[in-house]
Amino acid sequence: MTGYEYEEKCARLLEAKGFSNVVVTPGSGDQGIDVLADKGKEKYGVQCKYYEGTVGNKAVQEAYSGAKFYDCDVALVITNSTLTRPAKELAKKLGVMVWENINAIYLQEHDAEFAQKEQARKKSAVAARSGDRADVNQVSKEEEDAVLPPKYTGDM
């Protein structure tokens, strides 16, 4: 899988997580932002890193500065790997969100299933808040676990 394909998968993941206006930026001149998306009233600038090793400070810096360039409220780094300790410290200091261990190959193989179950989970959560569960297809813990990548640790 290429870095661009990973960006596309991350964009679909954001859509499945309820983000709207999800756009993958052009490959060059993107100012460090690979995906732009909205959630609620907040605009997100996303830096996607498809690495075999750990991700360093540069990704956090790109997400932070790129999000400022695009007038985003939130900077986010999504990676299939993990960040180095210094990169995590920098992200915390700058307020950059980090989603680690996002397995794009798993998502590639399970896109339709993932989106379908994520939508059902979201619908169930909305119904639970409103107290009406009668007409909602609930997603069990086992089904949810089957949808998320095994090493998933992101905070969405």
LUMKELO-574698 format. One record per atom (N, C-alpha, C, CB): x, y, z. Coordinates in nm, 2 decimals, always signed. Atoms other than C-alpha are relative to their C-alpha. Glycine has a CB too. Layout:
+--------+--------+--------+
|     c1 |     c2 |     c3 |
+--------+--------+--------+
|      X |      Y |      Z |
...
+--------+--------+--------+
This chain:
+--------+--------+--------+
|     c1 |     c2 |     c3 |
+--------+--------+--------+
|  +0.08 |  -0.12 |  +0.00 |
|  +0.00 |  +0.00 |  +0.00 |
|  +0.09 |  +0.12 |  +0.00 |
|  -0.10 |  +0.00 |  +0.12 |
|  -0.08 |  -0.13 |  +0.00 |
|  +0.13 |  +0.35 |  -0.08 |
|  -0.05 |  +0.09 |  +0.11 |
|  -0.01 |  +0.06 |  -0.14 |
|  +0.04 |  -0.10 |  -0.09 |
|  +0.11 |  +0.65 |  +0.14 |
|  -0.13 |  +0.07 |  -0.04 |
|  +0.11 |  +0.11 |  +0.02 |
|  +0.13 |  -0.06 |  +0.05 |
|  -0.16 |  +0.80 |  -0.08 |
|  -0.12 |  -0.09 |  +0.02 |
|  +0.01 |  +0.03 |  -0.15 |
|  +0.11 |  +0.10 |  -0.03 |
|  -0.37 |  +0.48 |  -0.05 |
|  -0.03 |  +0.00 |  +0.15 |
|  +0.04 |  -0.14 |  -0.05 |
|  +0.03 |  -0.01 |  -0.15 |
|  -0.33 |  +0.50 |  +0.33 |
|  -0.08 |  +0.13 |  +0.03 |
|  +0.13 |  +0.00 |  +0.07 |
|  +0.07 |  -0.12 |  -0.02 |
|  -0.45 |  +0.86 |  +0.32 |
|  -0.15 |  -0.02 |  -0.04 |
|  +0.06 |  +0.12 |  -0.09 |
|  +0.14 |  +0.03 |  +0.05 |
|  -0.76 |  +0.74 |  +0.12 |
|  -0.07 |  -0.08 |  +0.11 |
|  +0.00 |  -0.07 |  -0.13 |
|  +0.06 |  +0.09 |  -0.10 |
|  -0.83 |  +0.47 |  +0.38 |
|  -0.03 |  +0.08 |  +0.13 |
|  +0.10 |  -0.12 |  +0.04 |
|  +0.02 |  -0.08 |  -0.12 |
|  -0.79 |  +0.72 |  +0.67 |
|  -0.12 |  +0.09 |  -0.03 |
|  +0.13 |  +0.08 |  +0.03 |
|  +0.12 |  -0.09 |  +0.03 |
|  -1.04 |  +0.95 |  +0.49 |
|  -0.13 |  -0.08 |  +0.02 |
|  +0.01 |  +0.05 |  -0.14 |
|  +0.12 |  +0.09 |  -0.02 |
|  -1.29 |  +0.66 |  +0.48 |
|  -0.03 |  -0.03 |  +0.15 |
|  +0.01 |  -0.13 |  -0.08 |
|  +0.01 |  +0.02 |  -0.15 |
|  -1.22 |  +0.59 |  +0.85 |
|  -0.07 |  +0.12 |  +0.06 |
|  +0.13 |  -0.03 |  +0.06 |
|  +0.06 |  -0.12 |  -0.05 |
|  -1.30 |  +0.95 |  +0.93 |
|  -0.15 |  +0.01 |  -0.03 |
|  +0.07 |  +0.12 |  -0.05 |
|  +0.14 |  +0.00 |  +0.04 |
|  -1.63 |  +0.93 |  +0.74 |
|  -0.08 |  -0.10 |  +0.08 |
|  -0.01 |  -0.04 |  -0.15 |
|  +0.07 |  +0.10 |  -0.08 |
|  -1.72 |  +0.61 |  +0.92 |
|  -0.01 |  +0.04 |  +0.15 |
|  +0.08 |  -0.14 |  -0.01 |
|  +0.01 |  -0.05 |  -0.14 |
|  -1.65 |  +0.79 |  +1.25 |
|  -0.08 |  +0.12 |  +0.01 |
|  +0.14 |  +0.03 |  +0.05 |
|  +0.09 |  -0.11 |  -0.01 |
|  -1.90 |  +1.06 |  +1.16 |
|  +0.05 |  +0.13 |  -0.04 |
|  -0.05 |  +0.01 |  +0.14 |
|  -0.05 |  -0.12 |  +0.05 |
|  -1.68 |  +1.32 |  +1.01 |
|  -0.07 |  +0.03 |  -0.13 |
|  +0.16 |  +0.00 |  -0.02 |
|  +0.06 |  -0.04 |  +0.12 |
|  -1.82 |  +1.52 |  +0.72 |
|  +0.10 |  +0.09 |  -0.08 |
|  -0.13 |  +0.08 |  +0.02 |
|  -0.08 |  -0.08 |  +0.09 |
|  -1.67 |  +1.72 |  +0.43 |
|  +0.15 |  -0.05 |  +0.00 |
|  +0.00 |  +0.15 |  +0.04 |
|  -0.13 |  +0.06 |  +0.00 |
|  -1.38 |  +1.48 |  +0.42 |
|  +0.07 |  +0.01 |  -0.14 |
|  -0.01 |  -0.15 |  +0.05 |
|  -0.07 |  -0.02 |  +0.13 |
|  -1.13 |  +1.57 |  +0.15 |
|  +0.15 |  -0.03 |  +0.01 |
|  -0.01 |  +0.15 |  -0.05 |
|  -0.14 |  +0.02 |  +0.00 |
|  -0.79 |  +1.43 |  +0.07 |
|  +0.07 |  +0.11 |  -0.08 |
|  +0.03 |  -0.15 |  -0.07 |
|  -0.06 |  -0.11 |  +0.06 |
|  -0.56 |  +1.71 |  -0.02 |
|  +0.09 |  -0.05 |  -0.12 |
|  +0.09 |  +0.08 |  +0.10 |
|  -0.09 |  +0.04 |  +0.11 |
|  -0.34 |  +1.71 |  -0.34 |
|  +0.14 |  -0.05 |  +0.06 |
|  +0.02 |  +0.11 |  -0.10 |
|  -0.13 |  +0.05 |  -0.05 |
|  -0.01 |  +1.52 |  -0.30 |
|  +0.11 |  +0.10 |  +0.02 |
|  +0.05 |  -0.10 |  -0.10 |
|  -0.11 |  -0.10 |  -0.02 |
|  +0.22 |  +1.82 |  -0.34 |
|  -0.06 |  +0.13 |  +0.04 |
|  +0.09 |  +0.01 |  -0.13 |
|  +0.05 |  -0.13 |  -0.04 |
|  +0.18 |  +2.16 |  -0.18 |
|  -0.11 |  -0.01 |  +0.10 |
|  -0.04 |  +0.07 |  -0.12 |
|  +0.11 |  +0.01 |  -0.10 |
|  -0.05 |  +2.03 |  +0.09 |
|  +0.03 |  +0.06 |  +0.14 |
|  -0.04 |  -0.15 |  +0.02 |
|  -0.04 |  -0.07 |  -0.13 |
|  +0.14 |  +2.22 |  +0.37 |
|  +0.00 |  -0.10 |  +0.12 |
|  -0.10 |  +0.11 |  +0.02 |
|  -0.01 |  +0.10 |  -0.11 |
|  +0.17 |  +1.89 |  +0.57 |
|  -0.14 |  -0.06 |  +0.04 |
|  +0.06 |  +0.07 |  +0.12 |
|  +0.14 |  +0.06 |  -0.03 |
|  -0.21 |  +1.81 |  +0.57 |
|  -0.04 |  -0.09 |  -0.11 |
|  -0.10 |  +0.12 |  +0.03 |
|  +0.04 |  +0.10 |  +0.10 |
|  -0.32 |  +1.50 |  +0.39 |
|  -0.15 |  -0.01 |  -0.01 |
|  +0.05 |  -0.13 |  +0.04 |
|  +0.14 |  +0.01 |  +0.01 |
|  -0.69 |  +1.51 |  +0.48 |
|  -0.06 |  +0.12 |  +0.08 |
|  -0.05 |  -0.14 |  +0.06 |
|  +0.08 |  -0.10 |  -0.07 |
|  -0.93 |  +1.79 |  +0.58 |
|  -0.14 |  -0.06 |  +0.03 |
|  -0.01 |  +0.13 |  -0.08 |
|  +0.13 |  +0.05 |  -0.03 |
|  -1.25 |  +1.70 |  +0.76 |
|  -0.07 |  +0.08 |  +0.11 |
|  +0.01 |  -0.15 |  +0.05 |
|  +0.07 |  -0.07 |  -0.11 |
|  -1.52 |  +1.85 |  +0.99 |
|  -0.07 |  -0.10 |  +0.09 |
|  -0.11 |  +0.09 |  -0.07 |
|  +0.08 |  +0.08 |  -0.10 |
|  -1.68 |  +1.70 |  +1.30 |
|  -0.06 |  +0.10 |  +0.09 |
|  +0.09 |  -0.10 |  +0.08 |
|  +0.07 |  -0.10 |  -0.07 |
|  -1.94 |  +1.91 |  +1.46 |
|  +0.03 |  +0.14 |  -0.05 |
|  +0.03 |  -0.01 |  +0.15 |
|  -0.04 |  -0.13 |  +0.04 |
|  -1.83 |  +2.27 |  +1.45 |
|  +0.15 |  +0.01 |  -0.02 |
|  -0.05 |  +0.10 |  +0.10 |
|  -0.14 |  -0.01 |  +0.01 |
|  -1.46 |  +2.18 |  +1.44 |
|  +0.05 |  -0.05 |  -0.13 |
|  +0.06 |  -0.08 |  +0.11 |
|  -0.06 |  +0.03 |  +0.13 |
|  -1.24 |  +2.16 |  +1.13 |
|  +0.13 |  -0.07 |  +0.04 |
|  +0.03 |  +0.12 |  -0.09 |
|  -0.12 |  +0.08 |  -0.03 |
|  -0.96 |  +1.89 |  +1.14 |
|  +0.10 |  +0.00 |  -0.11 |
|  -0.04 |  -0.14 |  +0.04 |
|  -0.11 |  +0.02 |  +0.10 |
|  -0.63 |  +1.89 |  +0.96 |
|  +0.08 |  -0.12 |  +0.04 |
|  +0.09 |  +0.13 |  +0.00 |
|  -0.06 |  +0.13 |  -0.03 |
|  -0.49 |  +1.54 |  +0.94 |
|  +0.12 |  -0.03 |  -0.08 |
|  -0.11 |  -0.11 |  -0.03 |
|  -0.12 |  +0.05 |  +0.06 |
|  -0.14 |  +1.42 |  +0.87 |
|  +0.00 |  -0.15 |  +0.02 |
|  +0.13 |  +0.06 |  +0.07 |
|  +0.00 |  +0.14 |  +0.00 |
|  -0.13 |  +1.05 |  +0.77 |
|  +0.14 |  -0.05 |  -0.02 |
|  -0.10 |  -0.06 |  -0.10 |
|  -0.14 |  +0.05 |  +0.01 |
|  +0.19 |  +0.85 |  +0.82 |
|  -0.01 |  -0.15 |  +0.00 |
|  +0.09 |  +0.04 |  +0.12 |
|  -0.01 |  +0.14 |  +0.02 |
|  +0.22 |  +0.50 |  +0.68 |
|  +0.14 |  -0.05 |  +0.01 |
|  -0.07 |  -0.05 |  -0.14 |
|  -0.14 |  +0.03 |  -0.03 |
|  +0.55 |  +0.38 |  +0.83 |
|  +0.02 |  -0.14 |  +0.05 |
|  +0.05 |  +0.10 |  +0.10 |
|  -0.04 |  +0.13 |  -0.06 |
|  +0.73 |  +0.06 |  +0.91 |
|  +0.07 |  +0.03 |  +0.14 |
|  +0.10 |  -0.07 |  -0.09 |
|  -0.07 |  -0.03 |  -0.13 |
|  +0.93 |  +0.23 |  +1.20 |
|  -0.09 |  +0.10 |  +0.07 |
|  +0.14 |  +0.06 |  -0.03 |
|  +0.08 |  -0.09 |  -0.08 |
|  +0.82 |  +0.48 |  +1.46 |
|  +0.00 |  +0.14 |  -0.07 |
|  +0.06 |  +0.01 |  +0.14 |
|  +0.02 |  -0.13 |  +0.06 |
|  +0.70 |  +0.83 |  +1.36 |
|  +0.06 |  +0.10 |  +0.10 |
|  -0.15 |  +0.02 |  -0.02 |
|  -0.06 |  -0.11 |  -0.08 |
|  +0.90 |  +1.13 |  +1.48 |
|  -0.07 |  +0.13 |  +0.01 |
|  +0.14 |  +0.01 |  -0.05 |
|  +0.06 |  -0.13 |  -0.02 |
|  +0.85 |  +1.49 |  +1.56 |
|  -0.05 |  +0.07 |  -0.13 |
|  +0.11 |  +0.09 |  +0.06 |
|  +0.04 |  -0.07 |  +0.13 |
|  +0.83 |  +1.60 |  +1.19 |
|  -0.15 |  -0.02 |  -0.03 |
|  +0.08 |  -0.06 |  -0.11 |
|  +0.14 |  +0.02 |  +0.03 |
|  +0.48 |  +1.45 |  +1.15 |
|  -0.09 |  +0.09 |  +0.09 |
|  -0.04 |  -0.15 |  +0.03 |
|  +0.07 |  -0.08 |  -0.09 |
|  +0.36 |  +1.63 |  +1.46 |
|  +0.01 |  +0.15 |  -0.04 |
|  +0.05 |  -0.02 |  +0.15 |
|  -0.03 |  -0.14 |  +0.04 |
|  +0.52 |  +1.96 |  +1.34 |
|  -0.08 |  +0.03 |  -0.13 |
|  +0.15 |  +0.02 |  -0.02 |
|  +0.08 |  -0.02 |  +0.13 |
|  +0.36 |  +1.91 |  +0.99 |
|  -0.15 |  +0.02 |  +0.03 |
|  +0.03 |  -0.11 |  -0.09 |
|  +0.14 |  -0.01 |  -0.03 |
|  +0.02 |  +1.85 |  +1.14 |
|  -0.04 |  +0.13 |  +0.07 |
|  -0.04 |  -0.12 |  +0.09 |
|  +0.03 |  -0.13 |  -0.07 |
|  +0.04 |  +2.15 |  +1.37 |
|  +0.00 |  +0.12 |  -0.09 |
|  +0.10 |  +0.01 |  +0.11 |
|  -0.02 |  -0.12 |  +0.09 |
|  +0.17 |  +2.40 |  +1.11 |
|  -0.11 |  -0.01 |  -0.11 |
|  +0.14 |  +0.01 |  -0.05 |
|  +0.09 |  +0.01 |  +0.11 |
|  -0.05 |  +2.26 |  +0.83 |
|  -0.15 |  +0.03 |  +0.05 |
|  +0.00 |  -0.14 |  -0.05 |
|  +0.13 |  -0.03 |  -0.05 |
|  -0.36 |  +2.28 |  +1.05 |
|  -0.02 |  +0.15 |  +0.02 |
|  -0.03 |  -0.07 |  +0.14 |
|  +0.00 |  -0.14 |  -0.01 |
|  -0.28 |  +2.64 |  +1.12 |
|  -0.02 |  +0.07 |  -0.14 |
|  +0.13 |  +0.06 |  +0.07 |
|  +0.00 |  -0.06 |  +0.14 |
|  -0.23 |  +2.71 |  +0.75 |
|  -0.15 |  -0.01 |  -0.05 |
|  +0.09 |  -0.08 |  -0.09 |
|  +0.14 |  +0.02 |  +0.05 |
|  -0.58 |  +2.56 |  +0.67 |
|  -0.11 |  +0.05 |  +0.10 |
|  -0.02 |  -0.15 |  -0.02 |
|  +0.09 |  -0.05 |  -0.10 |
|  -0.74 |  +2.74 |  +0.97 |
|  -0.09 |  -0.11 |  +0.07 |
|  -0.10 |  +0.10 |  -0.07 |
|  +0.07 |  +0.11 |  -0.07 |
|  -0.83 |  +2.41 |  +1.14 |
|  +0.00 |  +0.03 |  +0.15 |
|  +0.07 |  -0.13 |  -0.03 |
|  +0.01 |  -0.01 |  -0.15 |
|  -0.94 |  +2.39 |  +1.50 |
|  +0.08 |  -0.11 |  +0.06 |
|  -0.15 |  -0.01 |  +0.04 |
|  -0.06 |  +0.11 |  -0.06 |
|  -0.78 |  +2.05 |  +1.55 |
|  +0.11 |  -0.06 |  -0.10 |
|  -0.10 |  -0.11 |  +0.04 |
|  -0.10 |  +0.07 |  +0.08 |
|  -0.45 |  +1.89 |  +1.42 |
|  +0.00 |  -0.14 |  +0.05 |
|  +0.14 |  +0.07 |  +0.02 |
|  +0.00 |  +0.15 |  -0.03 |
|  -0.44 |  +1.51 |  +1.41 |
|  +0.10 |  -0.07 |  -0.08 |
|  -0.15 |  -0.05 |  -0.03 |
|  -0.09 |  +0.09 |  +0.07 |
|  -0.18 |  +1.26 |  +1.32 |
|  -0.06 |  -0.14 |  +0.01 |
|  +0.15 |  +0.00 |  +0.06 |
|  +0.05 |  +0.14 |  +0.01 |
|  -0.30 |  +0.91 |  +1.21 |
|  +0.11 |  -0.08 |  -0.06 |
|  -0.13 |  -0.01 |  -0.08 |
|  -0.11 |  +0.08 |  +0.05 |
|  -0.04 |  +0.64 |  +1.17 |
|  -0.04 |  -0.15 |  +0.03 |
|  +0.13 |  +0.03 |  +0.07 |
|  +0.01 |  +0.14 |  -0.02 |
|  -0.03 |  +0.26 |  +1.13 |
|  +0.10 |  -0.04 |  +0.10 |
|  +0.02 |  -0.07 |  -0.13 |
|  -0.11 |  +0.03 |  -0.09 |
|  +0.27 |  +0.27 |  +1.36 |
|  -0.02 |  +0.07 |  +0.13 |
|  +0.14 |  +0.05 |  -0.06 |
|  +0.01 |  -0.07 |  -0.13 |
|  +0.35 |  +0.45 |  +1.69 |
|  +0.09 |  +0.12 |  -0.01 |
|  +0.03 |  -0.09 |  +0.12 |
|  -0.09 |  -0.11 |  -0.01 |
|  +0.51 |  +0.78 |  +1.77 |
|  +0.11 |  -0.02 |  +0.10 |
|  -0.08 |  +0.13 |  +0.04 |
|  -0.11 |  +0.00 |  -0.10 |
|  +0.84 |  +0.82 |  +1.94 |
|  -0.04 |  +0.07 |  +0.13 |
|  +0.13 |  +0.06 |  -0.06 |
|  +0.04 |  -0.07 |  -0.13 |
|  +0.83 |  +0.94 |  +2.30 |
|  +0.01 |  +0.15 |  -0.02 |
|  +0.10 |  -0.05 |  +0.11 |
|  -0.01 |  -0.14 |  +0.02 |
|  +0.96 |  +1.28 |  +2.20 |
|  -0.11 |  +0.06 |  -0.09 |
|  +0.13 |  +0.04 |  -0.06 |
|  +0.11 |  -0.05 |  +0.08 |
|  +0.69 |  +1.31 |  +1.93 |
|  -0.13 |  +0.00 |  +0.08 |
|  -0.01 |  -0.10 |  -0.12 |
|  +0.12 |  +0.00 |  -0.08 |
|  +0.42 |  +1.21 |  +2.18 |
|  +0.00 |  +0.12 |  +0.09 |
|  -0.01 |  -0.13 |  +0.08 |
|  -0.01 |  -0.12 |  -0.09 |
|  +0.55 |  +1.48 |  +2.42 |
|  -0.03 |  +0.13 |  -0.07 |
|  +0.15 |  +0.00 |  +0.06 |
|  +0.03 |  -0.12 |  +0.08 |
|  +0.55 |  +1.74 |  +2.14 |
|  -0.15 |  +0.01 |  -0.03 |
|  +0.09 |  -0.01 |  -0.13 |
|  +0.14 |  +0.00 |  +0.03 |
|  +0.20 |  +1.64 |  +2.04 |
|  -0.08 |  +0.05 |  +0.12 |
|  -0.05 |  -0.14 |  -0.05 |
|  +0.07 |  -0.04 |  -0.12 |
|  +0.08 |  +1.68 |  +2.39 |
|  +0.01 |  +0.15 |  +0.03 |
|  +0.05 |  -0.08 |  +0.13 |
|  -0.03 |  -0.15 |  -0.02 |
|  +0.25 |  +2.02 |  +2.43 |
|  -0.08 |  +0.09 |  -0.10 |
|  +0.15 |  +0.02 |  -0.01 |
|  +0.06 |  -0.09 |  +0.11 |
|  +0.11 |  +2.15 |  +2.10 |
|  -0.15 |  -0.03 |  -0.01 |
|  +0.06 |  -0.03 |  -0.13 |
|  +0.14 |  +0.03 |  +0.01 |
|  -0.24 |  +1.99 |  +2.15 |
|  -0.03 |  -0.07 |  -0.13 |
|  -0.08 |  +0.13 |  +0.00 |
|  +0.02 |  +0.08 |  +0.12 |
|  -0.20 |  +1.76 |  +1.84 |
|  -0.06 |  -0.13 |  +0.04 |
|  +0.13 |  -0.01 |  -0.08 |
|  +0.06 |  +0.13 |  -0.03 |
|  -0.43 |  +1.46 |  +1.86 |
|  +0.08 |  -0.11 |  -0.08 |
|  -0.15 |  -0.01 |  -0.04 |
|  -0.08 |  +0.11 |  +0.06 |
|  -0.27 |  +1.12 |  +1.78 |
|  -0.09 |  -0.12 |  +0.00 |
|  +0.13 |  -0.02 |  +0.07 |
|  +0.06 |  +0.13 |  +0.01 |
|  -0.43 |  +0.80 |  +1.66 |
|  +0.11 |  -0.09 |  -0.05 |
|  -0.13 |  +0.00 |  -0.10 |
|  -0.11 |  +0.09 |  +0.03 |
|  -0.17 |  +0.52 |  +1.66 |
|  -0.06 |  -0.14 |  -0.04 |
|  +0.10 |  -0.01 |  +0.11 |
|  +0.03 |  +0.14 |  +0.04 |
|  -0.18 |  +0.16 |  +1.52 |
|  -0.13 |  -0.01 |  -0.08 |
|  -0.02 |  -0.08 |  +0.13 |
|  +0.12 |  +0.00 |  +0.09 |
|  -0.45 |  +0.24 |  +1.26 |
|  +0.04 |  -0.09 |  -0.12 |
|  -0.05 |  +0.14 |  -0.04 |
|  -0.04 |  +0.10 |  +0.10 |
|  -0.41 |  -0.07 |  +1.04 |
|  -0.08 |  +0.01 |  -0.12 |
|  -0.02 |  -0.14 |  +0.06 |
|  +0.07 |  -0.02 |  +0.12 |
|  -0.50 |  +0.03 |  +0.69 |
|  -0.03 |  -0.13 |  -0.08 |
|  +0.08 |  +0.10 |  -0.09 |
|  +0.03 |  +0.13 |  +0.07 |
|  -0.47 |  -0.32 |  +0.55 |
|  -0.12 |  -0.06 |  +0.05 |
|  +0.13 |  -0.09 |  +0.01 |
|  +0.12 |  +0.05 |  -0.06 |
|  -0.73 |  -0.44 |  +0.79 |
|  -0.12 |  +0.08 |  -0.05 |
|  +0.00 |  +0.00 |  +0.16 |
|  +0.11 |  -0.08 |  +0.05 |
|  -0.95 |  -0.15 |  +0.69 |
|  -0.03 |  -0.02 |  -0.14 |
|  +0.03 |  +0.15 |  +0.03 |
|  +0.02 |  +0.02 |  +0.14 |
|  -0.89 |  -0.21 |  +0.33 |
|  -0.08 |  -0.13 |  -0.03 |
|  +0.14 |  -0.01 |  -0.07 |
|  +0.07 |  +0.13 |  +0.02 |
|  -1.01 |  -0.57 |  +0.36 |
|  -0.14 |  +0.00 |  +0.06 |
|  +0.08 |  -0.11 |  +0.07 |
|  +0.13 |  +0.00 |  -0.07 |
|  -1.31 |  -0.48 |  +0.58 |
|  -0.07 |  +0.14 |  -0.01 |
|  +0.02 |  -0.03 |  +0.15 |
|  +0.06 |  -0.13 |  +0.01 |
|  -1.41 |  -0.13 |  +0.46 |
|  -0.16 |  +0.00 |  +0.02 |
|  +0.03 |  +0.06 |  -0.13 |
|  +0.15 |  +0.00 |  -0.01 |
|  -1.78 |  -0.21 |  +0.40 |
|  -0.05 |  -0.05 |  +0.13 |
|  -0.06 |  -0.09 |  -0.12 |
|  +0.05 |  +0.05 |  -0.13 |
|  -1.82 |  -0.41 |  +0.71 |
|  +0.03 |  +0.10 |  +0.11 |
|  +0.08 |  -0.14 |  +0.03 |
|  -0.03 |  -0.10 |  -0.10 |
|  -1.64 |  -0.15 |  +0.92 |
|  -0.10 |  +0.12 |  +0.00 |
|  +0.15 |  +0.05 |  -0.03 |
|  +0.09 |  -0.12 |  +0.01 |
|  -1.85 |  +0.14 |  +0.79 |
|  -0.14 |  -0.04 |  +0.05 |
|  +0.00 |  +0.05 |  -0.14 |
|  +0.13 |  +0.04 |  -0.03 |
|  -2.17 |  -0.06 |  +0.83 |
|  -0.02 |  -0.02 |  +0.15 |
|  -0.04 |  -0.13 |  -0.07 |
|  +0.01 |  +0.02 |  -0.14 |
|  -2.10 |  -0.16 |  +1.19 |
|  +0.03 |  +0.12 |  +0.08 |
|  +0.10 |  -0.11 |  +0.04 |
|  -0.03 |  -0.13 |  -0.06 |
|  -1.96 |  +0.18 |  +1.28 |
|  -0.13 |  +0.08 |  +0.00 |
|  +0.12 |  +0.07 |  -0.06 |
|  +0.12 |  -0.08 |  +0.01 |
|  -2.28 |  +0.34 |  +1.16 |
|  -0.11 |  -0.06 |  +0.10 |
|  -0.06 |  +0.00 |  -0.14 |
|  +0.10 |  +0.07 |  -0.09 |
|  -2.49 |  +0.08 |  +1.36 |
|  +0.04 |  +0.04 |  +0.15 |
|  +0.00 |  -0.15 |  -0.02 |
|  -0.04 |  -0.03 |  -0.13 |
|  -2.28 |  +0.15 |  +1.67 |
|  -0.04 |  +0.15 |  +0.04 |
|  +0.15 |  -0.02 |  +0.02 |
|  +0.04 |  -0.14 |  -0.02 |
|  -2.33 |  +0.53 |  +1.63 |
|  -0.15 |  +0.01 |  +0.02 |
|  +0.05 |  +0.08 |  -0.12 |
|  +0.14 |  +0.00 |  -0.01 |
|  -2.70 |  +0.48 |  +1.58 |
|  -0.05 |  -0.05 |  +0.14 |
|  -0.07 |  -0.08 |  -0.11 |
|  +0.03 |  +0.06 |  -0.13 |
|  -2.72 |  +0.27 |  +1.89 |
|  +0.03 |  +0.10 |  +0.11 |
|  +0.07 |  -0.13 |  +0.02 |
|  -0.04 |  -0.10 |  -0.11 |
|  -2.53 |  +0.53 |  +2.10 |
|  -0.10 |  +0.12 |  +0.00 |
|  +0.14 |  +0.05 |  -0.03 |
|  +0.10 |  -0.11 |  +0.01 |
|  -2.77 |  +0.81 |  +1.98 |
|  -0.13 |  -0.05 |  +0.06 |
|  -0.02 |  +0.04 |  -0.14 |
|  +0.13 |  +0.05 |  -0.05 |
|  -3.07 |  +0.59 |  +2.06 |
|  +0.01 |  -0.02 |  +0.16 |
|  -0.04 |  -0.13 |  -0.06 |
|  -0.02 |  +0.02 |  -0.15 |
|  -2.92 |  +0.51 |  +2.41 |
|  -0.01 |  +0.13 |  +0.07 |
|  +0.13 |  -0.07 |  +0.03 |
|  +0.01 |  -0.13 |  -0.06 |
|  -2.89 |  +0.88 |  +2.48 |
|  -0.14 |  +0.05 |  +0.01 |
|  +0.09 |  +0.10 |  -0.07 |
|  +0.14 |  -0.05 |  +0.01 |
|  -3.25 |  +0.94 |  +2.38 |
|  -0.09 |  -0.10 |  +0.08 |
|  -0.04 |  +0.02 |  -0.14 |
|  +0.08 |  +0.10 |  -0.08 |
|  -3.37 |  +0.63 |  +2.58 |
|  -0.08 |  -0.09 |  -0.09 |
|  -0.09 |  +0.08 |  +0.09 |
|  +0.08 |  +0.09 |  +0.09 |
|  -3.52 |  +0.46 |  +2.27 |
|  +0.09 |  -0.10 |  -0.07 |
|  -0.07 |  +0.09 |  -0.11 |
|  -0.08 |  +0.10 |  +0.06 |
|  -3.36 |  +0.13 |  +2.18 |
|  -0.09 |  -0.10 |  -0.08 |
|  +0.07 |  -0.08 |  +0.11 |
|  +0.09 |  +0.09 |  +0.06 |
|  -3.67 |  -0.04 |  +2.03 |
|  +0.03 |  -0.04 |  -0.14 |
|  -0.14 |  +0.05 |  +0.01 |
|  -0.02 |  +0.02 |  +0.15 |
|  -3.59 |  +0.00 |  +1.66 |
|  +0.15 |  +0.01 |  -0.04 |
|  -0.08 |  +0.10 |  -0.07 |
|  -0.14 |  -0.02 |  +0.03 |
|  -3.21 |  +0.01 |  +1.68 |
|  +0.07 |  -0.13 |  +0.00 |
|  +0.07 |  +0.10 |  +0.10 |
|  -0.08 |  +0.12 |  +0.00 |
|  -2.98 |  -0.27 |  +1.57 |
|  +0.13 |  +0.03 |  +0.08 |
|  +0.04 |  -0.03 |  -0.15 |
|  -0.11 |  -0.02 |  -0.09 |
|  -2.73 |  -0.29 |  +1.85 |
|  +0.12 |  -0.08 |  -0.04 |
|  -0.04 |  -0.03 |  +0.15 |
|  -0.12 |  +0.07 |  +0.03 |
|  -2.37 |  -0.39 |  +1.80 |
|  +0.06 |  -0.05 |  +0.13 |
|  +0.10 |  +0.10 |  -0.08 |
|  -0.06 |  +0.06 |  -0.12 |
|  -2.23 |  -0.63 |  +2.05 |
|  +0.14 |  +0.03 |  +0.02 |
|  -0.03 |  -0.15 |  +0.00 |
|  -0.14 |  -0.02 |  -0.02 |
|  -1.89 |  -0.60 |  +2.21 |
|  +0.09 |  -0.09 |  -0.09 |
|  +0.04 |  -0.03 |  +0.15 |
|  -0.07 |  +0.09 |  +0.08 |
|  -1.78 |  -0.90 |  +2.01 |
|  +0.00 |  +0.05 |  -0.15 |
|  -0.06 |  -0.14 |  +0.00 |
|  +0.01 |  -0.06 |  +0.14 |
|  -1.90 |  -0.74 |  +1.68 |
|  +0.09 |  +0.12 |  -0.01 |
|  -0.14 |  +0.03 |  -0.03 |
|  -0.08 |  -0.12 |  +0.00 |
|  -1.73 |  -0.42 |  +1.77 |
|  +0.15 |  -0.03 |  -0.01 |
|  -0.03 |  +0.09 |  +0.12 |
|  -0.14 |  +0.05 |  -0.01 |
|  -1.40 |  -0.60 |  +1.85 |
|  +0.04 |  -0.06 |  -0.14 |
|  +0.02 |  -0.10 |  +0.11 |
|  -0.03 |  +0.06 |  +0.13 |
|  -1.42 |  -0.78 |  +1.51 |
|  +0.02 |  +0.11 |  -0.10 |
|  -0.12 |  -0.10 |  -0.04 |
|  -0.01 |  -0.10 |  +0.10 |
|  -1.44 |  -0.45 |  +1.33 |
|  +0.12 |  +0.08 |  +0.02 |
|  -0.12 |  +0.09 |  +0.01 |
|  -0.11 |  -0.08 |  -0.02 |
|  -1.16 |  -0.26 |  +1.49 |
|  +0.13 |  -0.08 |  -0.02 |
|  +0.00 |  +0.06 |  +0.14 |
|  -0.12 |  +0.06 |  +0.02 |
|  -0.80 |  -0.34 |  +1.41 |
|  +0.05 |  -0.06 |  +0.14 |
|  +0.11 |  +0.09 |  -0.06 |
|  -0.04 |  +0.06 |  -0.13 |
|  -0.65 |  -0.57 |  +1.68 |
|  +0.09 |  +0.09 |  +0.09 |
|  +0.07 |  -0.13 |  -0.02 |
|  -0.09 |  -0.08 |  -0.08 |
|  -0.39 |  -0.32 |  +1.79 |
|  -0.05 |  +0.15 |  +0.01 |
|  +0.14 |  +0.00 |  -0.06 |
|  +0.06 |  -0.13 |  +0.00 |
|  -0.63 |  -0.02 |  +1.77 |
|  +0.01 |  +0.07 |  +0.14 |
|  -0.14 |  +0.00 |  -0.04 |
|  -0.01 |  -0.07 |  -0.12 |
|  -0.55 |  +0.24 |  +2.04 |
|  -0.05 |  +0.15 |  -0.01 |
|  +0.14 |  +0.00 |  +0.05 |
|  +0.04 |  -0.13 |  +0.02 |
|  -0.69 |  +0.56 |  +1.89 |
|  -0.11 |  +0.05 |  +0.09 |
|  -0.03 |  +0.03 |  -0.14 |
|  +0.11 |  -0.05 |  -0.08 |
|  -0.91 |  +0.79 |  +2.09 |
|  -0.09 |  +0.09 |  -0.09 |
|  +0.06 |  +0.09 |  +0.11 |
|  +0.09 |  -0.07 |  +0.09 |
|  -1.20 |  +0.89 |  +1.87 |
|  -0.12 |  +0.05 |  +0.08 |
|  -0.04 |  -0.08 |  -0.12 |
+--------+--------+--------+
